[in-house]
């Protein structure tokens, strides 16, 4: 139940309640009106009989609990009131006489389907080459939950942050990632990988290690059904005898260039959101050194394929994911009458991804970790001309559920609400709840 009610904003305090037709009408102290259907309220009951307090799930115990087959379609309220703590208190009648439900007002408010605040979508801030990437201190995000939440919020806003003052070792790199959650497993023998320009074997098998040519902007693991959400790249060493911009990182906001394409060439935008550009990767017997403490290398095998859209839209028509990797493409699966237009659309998107006006170019310095949203940003690297240049990066990935889960947990913690009311709230509802108290 809600405590310290006097600190709640008006939007989360009930002014009055009234039984209205087949539901309850709630008037809030900020003037908003909400209507909750009796069936919705009865189905959402959080009493111990209906809801397991320890597992935070519906109680399905035999002979009692929340059985949808026994739920009356027209539940009847016997008494409706606001209790001393400001909660909505209902005693049911009809087929379930005496059944008692109590609802936290903050939880009720963020489940009001007519509240415009719930319909507001968190809008990403689109950017070009002039972007100012936010920086966070390693020691601050490691000890301060609110600094960590701000970091994760920036990932949704801009898709990128840089963490400074990270000790230049694998243990600290891993600890930073696990501050959010578990590292995503890879099909390689190691889940934290090393990009080392001195690794000649790797240069023969993977374009990211090769000298001379620029690494074109791309998203990673496009042939996965669900690509990794976050990519972490931590610099351990950077020695450039030429003191120029060799091996600099490049980033492009995929949402930005998708918007540009949508505005300037809507036909191309539509093709890249409706036609498939399949990708695949096949690795057989590739060697990867496990660690400096082990002798030799281990081999791995992997085969992936996925039919994908380059630009992916959600149910509202907004872009939520970019999948673009030139070298992972496989033959197109498109009708002959569309192939020229689809290829022209792909060329247009690729040209935008390489255009200087959208490319942010910078050095990941030793002791820094670049974190980018692999569902949104395309990343690459400038060319390396001098064989004496030494660049060593550590890399790892994180699943989308891991990133989202940590942010949800932090928002819930900030709200100060009980776990039974936080479980099952939408991301938007949790954002509102985290800001429910007065300053």
ChimeraX attribute file (.defattr): number of C-alpha atoms within 10 A of each C-alpha:
attribute: neighborCount
match mode: 1-to-1
recipient: residues
	/A:1	16
	/A:2	17
	/A:3	12
	/A:4	8
	/A:5	13
	/A:6	10
	/A:7	13
	/A:8	17
	/A:9	16
	/A:10	17
	/A:11	19
	/A:12	23
	/A:13	21
	/A:14	23
	/A:15	17
	/A:16	14
	/A:17	18
	/A:18	13
	/A:19	16
	/A:20	13
	/A:21	9
	/A:22	15
	/A:23	19
	/A:24	20
	/A:25	17
	/A:26	24
	/A:27	18
	/A:28	19
	/A:29	15
	/A:30	13
	/A:31	12
	/A:32	16
	/A:33	18
	/A:34	18
	/A:35	18
	/A:36	18
	/A:37	16
	/A:38	21
	/A:39	17
	/A:40	12
	/A:41	18
	/A:42	23
	/A:43	18
	/A:44	15
	/A:45	20
	/A:46	24
	/A:47	17
	/A:48	13
	/A:49	17
	/A:50	21
	/A:51	19
	/A:52	18
	/A:53	15
	/A:54	9
	/A:55	9
	/A:56	15
	/A:57	15
	/A:58	20
	/A:59	19
	/A:60	15
	/A:61	12
	/A:62	8
	/A:63	7
	/A:64	11
	/A:65	17
	/A:66	23
	/A:67	15
	/A:68	10
	/A:69	7
	/A:70	10
	/A:71	14
	/A:72	14
	/A:73	13
	/A:74	14
	/A:75	21
	/A:76	19
	/A:77	22
	/A:78	15
	/A:79	13
	/A:80	17
	/A:81	16
	/A:82	17
	/A:83	12
	/A:84	8
	/A:85	13
	/A:86	20
	/A:87	20
	/A:88	21
	/A:89	17
	/A:90	23
	/A:91	17
	/A:92	20
	/A:93	15
	/A:94	13
	/A:95	13
	/A:96	15
	/A:97	12
	/A:98	14
	/A:99	17
	/A:100	19
	/A:101	19
	/A:102	19
	/A:103	22
	/A:104	21
	/A:105	22
	/A:106	25
	/A:107	21
	/A:108	18
	/A:109	24
	/A:110	22
	/A:111	16
	/A:112	17
	/A:113	13
	/A:114	14
	/A:115	14
	/A:116	8
	/A:117	13
	/A:118	18
	/A:119	11
	/A:120	9
	/A:121	9
	/A:122	11
	/A:123	10
	/A:124	15
	/A:125	13
	/A:126	15
	/A:127	19
	/A:128	17
	/A:129	16
	/A:130	11
	/A:131	15
	/A:132	12
	/A:133	13
	/A:134	13
	/A:135	15
	/A:136	18
	/A:137	14
	/A:138	21
	/A:139	14
	/A:140	14
	/A:141	19
	/A:142	16
	/A:143	11
	/A:144	10
	/A:145	16
	/A:146	15
	/A:147	15
	/A:148	21
	/A:149	20
	/A:150	14
	/A:151	22
	/A:152	20
	/A:153	13
	/A:154	17
	/A:155	20
	/A:156	15
	/A:157	14
	/A:158	22
	/A:159	25
	/A:160	25
	/A:161	20
	/A:162	20
	/A:163	21
	/A:164	20
	/A:165	13
	/A:166	19
	/A:167	17
	/A:168	18
	/A:169	13
	/A:170	16
	/A:171	9
	/A:172	14
	/A:173	25
	/A:174	18
	/A:175	14
	/A:176	19
	/A:177	20
	/A:178	14
	/A:179	14
	/A:180	20
	/A:181	17
	/A:182	15
	/A:183	19
	/A:184	18
	/A:185	15
	/A:186	13
	/A:187	12
	/A:188	19
	/A:189	17
	/A:190	15
	/A:191	15
	/A:192	20
	/A:193	20
	/A:194	23
	/A:195	19
	/A:196	19
	/A:197	21
	/A:198	17
	/A:199	13
	/A:200	12
	/A:201	13
	/A:202	19
	/A:203	16
	/A:204	10
	/A:205	13
	/A:206	9
	/A:207	14
	/A:208	17
	/A:209	19
	/A:210	21
	/A:211	20
	/A:212	13
	/A:213	13
	/A:214	18
	/A:215	20
	/A:216	22
	/A:217	24
	/A:218	25
	/A:219	23
	/A:220	22
	/A:221	19
	/A:222	28
	/A:223	22
	/A:224	16
	/A:225	12
	/A:226	12
	/A:227	19
	/A:228	23
	/A:229	21
	/A:230	26
	/A:231	23
	/A:232	23
	/A:233	23
	/A:234	31
	/A:235	25
	/A:236	24
	/A:237	17
	/A:238	16
	/A:239	13
	/A:240	17
	/A:241	11
	/A:242	11
	/A:243	8
	/A:244	8
	/A:245	15
	/A:246	19
	/A:247	25
	/A:248	19
	/A:249	20
	/A:250	23
	/A:251	24
	/A:252	28
	/A:253	26
	/A:254	33
	/A:255	24
	/A:256	21
	/A:257	22
	/A:258	23
	/A:259	16
	/A:260	15
	/A:261	20
	/A:262	14
	/A:263	11
	/A:264	11
	/A:265	15
	/A:266	15
	/A:267	14
	/A:268	20
	/A:269	23
	/A:270	15
	/A:271	20
	/A:272	23
	/A:273	18
	/A:274	14
	/A:275	20
	/A:276	18
	/A:277	23
	/A:278	19
	/A:279	24
	/A:280	18
	/A:281	17
	/A:282	10
	/A:283	15
	/A:284	10
	/A:285	10
	/A:286	15
	/A:287	18
	/A:288	18
	/A:289	18
	/A:290	19
	/A:291	12
	/A:292	7
	/A:293	7
	/A:294	9
	/A:295	9
	/A:296	11
	/A:297	12
	/A:298	15
	/A:299	14
	/A:300	13
	/A:301	13
	/A:302	12
	/A:303	11
	/A:304	14
	/A:305	17
	/A:306	18
	/A:307	18
	/A:308	22
	/A:309	19
	/A:310	23
	/A:311	25
	/A:312	18
	/A:313	14
	/A:314	9
	/A:315	7
	/A:316	7
	/A:317	9
	/A:318	13
	/A:319	18
	/A:320	15
	/A:321	21
	/A:322	25
	/A:323	25
	/A:324	29
	/A:325	19
	/A:326	14
	/A:327	12
	/A:328	17
	/A:329	17
	/A:330	15
	/A:331	9
	/A:332	15
	/A:333	12
	/A:334	13
	/A:335	10
	/A:336	8
	/A:337	8
	/A:338	11
	/A:339	14
	/A:340	12
	/A:341	14
	/A:342	23
	/A:343	16
	/A:344	13
	/A:345	21
	/A:346	20
	/A:347	13
	/A:348	16
	/A:349	24
	/A:350	18
	/A:351	12
	/A:352	20
	/A:353	26
	/A:354	18
	/A:355	13
	/A:356	13
	/A:357	12
	/A:358	21
	/A:359	24
	/A:360	20
	/A:361	20
	/A:362	14
	/A:363	17
	/A:364	23
	/A:365	18
	/A:366	20
	/A:367	18
	/A:368	25
	/A:369	30
	/A:370	21
	/A:371	22
	/A:372	23
	/A:373	24
	/A:374	28
	/A:375	25
	/A:376	26
	/A:377	27
	/A:378	26
	/A:379	25
	/A:380	21
	/A:381	21
	/A:382	21
	/A:383	18
	/A:384	22
	/A:385	14
	/A:386	13
	/A:387	12
	/A:388	13
	/A:389	18
	/A:390	16
	/A:391	23
	/A:392	19
	/A:393	22
	/A:394	21
	/A:395	21
	/A:396	23
	/A:397	25
	/A:398	23
	/A:399	18
	/A:400	17
	/A:401	12
	/A:402	18
	/A:403	17
	/A:404	15
	/A:405	14
	/A:406	17
	/A:407	22
	/A:408	22
	/A:409	16
	/A:410	19
	/A:411	23
	/A:412	23
	/A:413	18
	/A:414	19
	/A:415	19
	/A:416	15
	/A:417	18
	/A:418	14
	/A:419	14
	/A:420	18
	/A:421	18
	/A:422	21
	/A:423	14
	/A:424	12
	/A:425	16
	/A:426	14
	/A:427	17
	/A:428	17
	/A:429	21
	/A:430	25
	/A:431	21
	/A:432	18
	/A:433	24
	/A:434	18
	/A:435	14
	/A:436	19
	/A:437	19
	/A:438	9
	/A:439	7
